[in-house]
């Protein structure tokens, strides 16, 4: 359904541009000029002028095919800053602290940005042999538990487009660097509702992730993951942590709505 710009959005160039940025961010795939024209109910010349302005400000960028648009670095940095510093950030951090206290392992809250997973927040465990990642760290989607979870939970058409654009770099001997093997793993993840990173990004590191859904319970908007050395957590015992992780994921979902 087209998104009709209201009077406020028409009142200033800044609000017009913001409204267009909002439309792009709300679509489930990088839109073409034709799709944006329909969604914004604007003439192509006007829309093209706004897109050029947003590109110049590093808020939007064209994809390699030159036809589609996606959020650029400045827009995603702004989104990350808002999520990191909004009223729910303290509450989210406290939830992570409680999970780490109960499970004794490091946990992180992540979101998907393009083909990478970005750490929105993280709490380190006090246990030895831990691997430290910082807030804002990025890891490849195909080689991380959270990333595979995002891929598995998204609409099939969007998932196929993203997998087709991924560089399936091999980070360890266990990395799923073959598209068909990755698709098979994503099918299992979608069926079971959780994902593992079994030494696929770093040797000796195991991760289990669960989804955080939107208010409608359909779209995976973030992920909660536990990360630990394989000497403490592996496929043999990872399922023991799922009830606690899922309970925390429900609490985290409320802070992201």
C-alpha positions as CSV (number, residue, x, y, z in Angstrom):
1,X,0.0,0.0,0.0
2,X,1.4,3.4,-0.9
3,X,2.6,5.6,2.0
4,X,1.0,9.0,1.6
5,X,3.1,11.9,2.8
6,X,1.1,14.0,5.2
7,X,1.1,17.9,5.4
8,X,3.9,17.9,8.0
9,X,6.1,15.9,5.7
10,X,5.4,18.3,2.9
11,X,6.3,21.3,5.0
12,X,10.1,21.2,4.8
13,X,12.7,19.5,2.7
14,X,14.2,17.9,5.8
15,X,11.0,16.2,6.7
16,X,10.4,15.1,3.1
17,X,13.8,13.5,3.0
18,X,13.2,11.8,6.4
19,X,9.9,10.4,5.2
20,X,11.6,8.9,2.2
21,X,14.3,7.4,4.4
22,X,11.7,6.0,6.6
23,X,10.0,4.3,3.6
24,X,13.3,2.7,2.5
25,X,14.0,1.5,6.0
26,X,10.6,0.0,6.4
27,X,10.7,-2.1,3.2
28,X,11.7,-5.8,3.4
29,X,14.1,-5.5,0.4
30,X,16.1,-2.8,-1.3
31,X,13.5,-1.0,-3.4
32,X,13.8,0.3,-7.0
33,X,13.0,3.8,-8.1
34,X,9.6,2.5,-9.5
35,X,8.8,0.9,-6.1
36,X,9.6,4.0,-4.2
37,X,7.6,6.1,-6.6
38,X,4.5,4.0,-5.8
39,X,5.2,3.8,-2.1
40,X,5.7,7.5,-1.7
41,X,3.0,8.6,-4.2
42,X,5.4,11.1,-5.8
43,X,6.4,12.0,-9.3
44,X,9.6,10.4,-10.5
45,X,11.5,13.7,-11.0
46,X,10.7,14.8,-7.4
47,X,11.6,11.5,-6.0
48,X,14.9,11.3,-8.0
49,X,15.8,14.7,-6.6
50,X,15.3,13.6,-3.0
51,X,17.2,10.3,-3.6
52,X,20.1,12.3,-5.0
53,X,20.1,14.5,-1.9
54,X,20.1,11.5,0.5
55,X,22.9,9.8,-1.5
56,X,25.0,12.9,-1.2
57,X,24.5,13.0,2.5
58,X,25.6,9.3,2.8
59,X,22.1,8.3,4.1
60,X,21.2,6.2,1.1
61,X,23.3,4.4,-1.5
62,X,22.7,2.5,-4.7
63,X,23.3,-1.2,-4.7
64,X,25.9,-2.6,-7.3
65,X,23.2,-3.2,-9.8
66,X,22.5,0.6,-9.9
67,X,18.7,0.1,-9.7
68,X,18.0,-0.5,-6.0
69,X,18.6,1.6,-2.9
70,X,19.6,0.7,0.6
71,X,20.5,2.6,3.8
72,X,24.1,3.9,3.8
73,X,26.6,4.1,6.5
74,X,25.5,7.3,8.1
75,X,21.8,6.1,8.4
76,X,22.8,2.8,9.9
77,X,25.1,4.5,12.3
78,X,22.3,6.8,13.4
79,X,20.0,3.9,13.9
80,X,22.6,2.1,16.0
81,X,23.1,5.2,18.1
82,X,19.4,5.5,18.7
83,X,19.0,1.9,19.7
84,X,22.1,2.0,21.9
85,X,21.0,5.2,23.8
86,X,17.2,5.1,23.9
87,X,15.1,4.7,27.0
88,X,15.2,0.9,26.8
89,X,19.0,0.5,26.6
90,X,19.6,0.4,30.3
91,X,16.8,-2.1,30.8
92,X,18.2,-4.3,28.0
93,X,21.7,-4.2,29.6
94,X,20.2,-5.2,32.9
95,X,18.4,-8.2,31.3
96,X,21.7,-9.3,29.7
97,X,23.4,-9.0,33.1
98,X,20.8,-11.3,34.6
99,X,21.2,-13.9,31.9
100,X,25.0,-13.9,32.2
101,X,24.6,-14.2,36.0
102,X,22.3,-17.2,35.6
103,X,24.2,-19.0,32.9
104,X,27.8,-18.0,33.7
105,X,28.7,-17.2,30.1
106,X,29.0,-14.1,28.0
107,X,25.8,-13.0,26.1
108,X,25.2,-10.5,23.4
109,X,22.3,-8.7,21.8
110,X,22.6,-8.3,18.0
111,X,20.9,-6.8,15.0
112,X,21.4,-7.5,11.3
113,X,23.0,-4.8,9.2
114,X,23.3,-5.8,5.5
115,X,25.4,-9.0,5.4
116,X,26.8,-8.5,8.9
117,X,25.7,-9.0,12.5
118,X,26.3,-6.0,14.7
119,X,26.6,-6.2,18.5
120,X,24.0,-3.8,20.0
121,X,25.0,-4.7,23.5
122,X,27.1,-7.3,25.3
123,X,27.9,-8.5,28.8
124,X,31.0,-10.5,29.5
125,X,31.1,-13.4,32.0
126,X,33.7,-13.5,34.7
127,X,34.7,-17.1,33.8
128,X,38.1,-17.7,32.4
129,X,38.8,-18.5,28.7
130,X,36.4,-15.9,27.4
131,X,36.6,-14.1,24.1
132,X,36.0,-10.4,24.3
133,X,33.9,-8.6,21.7
134,X,33.0,-4.9,22.0
135,X,29.6,-3.2,21.6
136,X,29.5,-2.2,17.9
137,X,31.5,-5.2,16.8
138,X,30.5,-6.9,13.5
139,X,30.7,-10.5,12.4
140,X,29.7,-12.1,9.1
141,X,26.1,-13.4,8.9
142,X,26.9,-16.8,7.4
143,X,29.5,-17.6,10.1
144,X,27.7,-16.6,13.2
145,X,24.7,-18.1,15.2
146,X,22.8,-14.8,15.2
147,X,23.5,-14.2,11.5
148,X,22.3,-17.6,10.4
149,X,19.2,-17.1,12.6
150,X,18.4,-13.8,10.9
151,X,18.8,-15.4,7.5
152,X,16.6,-18.4,8.5
153,X,13.8,-16.2,9.8
154,X,13.5,-13.8,6.9
155,X,11.1,-14.2,4.0
156,X,12.5,-16.7,1.4
157,X,12.8,-14.2,-1.4
158,X,14.8,-11.8,0.7
159,X,17.0,-14.6,2.1
160,X,17.8,-15.9,-1.4
161,X,18.8,-12.3,-2.6
162,X,21.0,-11.9,0.4
163,X,22.7,-15.3,0.1
164,X,23.3,-14.6,-3.5
165,X,25.1,-11.4,-2.6
166,X,27.1,-12.8,0.3
167,X,30.8,-13.6,0.0
168,X,30.9,-16.9,1.8
169,X,34.4,-16.5,3.2
170,X,35.8,-19.5,5.1
171,X,37.0,-18.4,8.6
172,X,37.6,-21.9,10.0
173,X,37.3,-25.5,8.9
174,X,33.7,-25.5,10.1
175,X,32.5,-22.4,8.2
176,X,29.6,-23.0,5.9
177,X,31.2,-21.6,2.8
178,X,28.9,-23.5,0.3
179,X,25.5,-21.8,-0.5
180,X,23.6,-25.1,-0.6
181,X,25.0,-26.3,2.7
182,X,24.1,-23.0,4.2
183,X,20.5,-23.2,2.9
184,X,20.2,-26.7,4.4
185,X,21.4,-25.4,7.8
186,X,19.0,-22.4,7.6
187,X,16.1,-24.8,7.1
188,X,17.0,-26.7,10.3
189,X,17.3,-23.4,12.2
190,X,13.9,-22.2,11.0
191,X,12.3,-25.5,12.1
192,X,14.0,-25.6,15.5
193,X,13.9,-21.9,16.3
194,X,17.6,-21.6,17.4
195,X,21.0,-21.5,15.8
196,X,24.5,-22.7,16.6
197,X,27.9,-21.3,15.7
198,X,30.0,-24.5,16.1
199,X,33.5,-23.0,15.8
200,X,32.5,-21.4,12.4
201,X,33.9,-18.0,13.0
202,X,36.6,-18.6,15.6
203,X,38.2,-22.0,16.4
204,X,37.4,-23.0,20.0
205,X,34.3,-20.8,20.2
206,X,30.7,-22.0,20.4
207,X,27.6,-19.9,20.3
208,X,23.9,-20.5,20.5
209,X,21.3,-17.8,19.5
210,X,17.6,-17.4,19.8
211,X,15.3,-14.9,18.0
212,X,13.7,-11.8,19.4
213,X,10.5,-11.1,17.6
214,X,8.5,-7.9,16.9
215,X,5.2,-7.2,18.6
216,X,3.3,-9.4,16.1
217,X,5.6,-12.3,16.8
218,X,6.5,-12.7,13.1
219,X,9.6,-10.8,12.2
220,X,13.0,-11.4,13.9
221,X,14.2,-7.9,14.8
222,X,17.2,-8.9,17.0
223,X,18.8,-12.0,18.5
224,X,20.1,-13.0,21.9
225,X,23.2,-15.2,21.9
226,X,25.3,-17.0,24.4
227,X,29.0,-17.3,23.6
228,X,31.5,-19.6,25.3
229,X,34.6,-21.8,24.7
230,X,33.8,-25.3,23.4
231,X,35.3,-26.8,26.5
232,X,32.3,-25.4,28.4
233,X,29.4,-25.2,25.9
234,X,29.0,-27.4,22.8
235,X,26.3,-29.2,20.9
236,X,26.2,-31.8,23.7
237,X,24.9,-29.3,26.3
238,X,23.8,-26.2,24.5
239,X,20.1,-27.0,24.6
240,X,20.2,-26.8,28.4
241,X,20.6,-23.0,28.0
242,X,17.7,-22.5,25.6
243,X,14.9,-22.0,28.2
244,X,16.8,-19.2,30.0
245,X,17.7,-17.6,26.7
246,X,14.2,-17.7,25.3
247,X,12.7,-16.2,28.5
248,X,15.2,-13.4,28.3
249,X,14.5,-12.9,24.6
250,X,10.8,-12.3,25.4
251,X,11.8,-9.6,28.0
252,X,14.2,-8.0,25.5
253,X,11.5,-7.9,22.8
254,X,9.4,-5.5,25.0
255,X,12.3,-3.0,25.1
256,X,12.6,-3.0,21.3
257,X,9.0,-2.3,20.5
